[in-house]
Amino acid sequence: RRMAELQKQMGFPAGADSGSTYPGLYQGGGDEQKAEQRARQEEMKNTLLAGILDQAARSRLNNLKLVKQEKGEMVENMLIQMAQAGQVQGKIGEDQLKNILERVSEQTKPVGKVKFQRRKVFDDDSDDDY
């Protein structure tokens, strides 16, 4: 019974001991399976983040993801790695998340900056006298 529950939780149909009953299951069968796997991974990630972030920090991270998707995902992955490594004690608050975001911003700042240097043209005042 426990094995059936685990298989159900992992997304395998009941009684799927081999690929004979459901041939597409173990043969990498299609976009549906990949989409389902991505959805499960996203759900696991959201569950883990909900466990390590308080409500205000979670809200801030979601807002960041709306504006800068790549940066938001990078911060999420970093938070998950920190949690797996045991570097997170308790829930991360909004202030702690701000500090993490500042560190990430410093690391991802653009290296070069374009500076415009305007030439000074020496006008003579004789043009103003009409």
Protein Blocks (a to p, Z undefined) as FASTA:
>chain_A
ZZmmmmmmnopaehilblmlmmmlmnopajklmmmmmmmmmmmmmmmmmmmpcfklmmmm
mmmmmmmmmlmmmmmmmmmmmmmnopagcjddfklmmmmmmmmmmmmpcfbdcddddddd
dddfklmnZZ
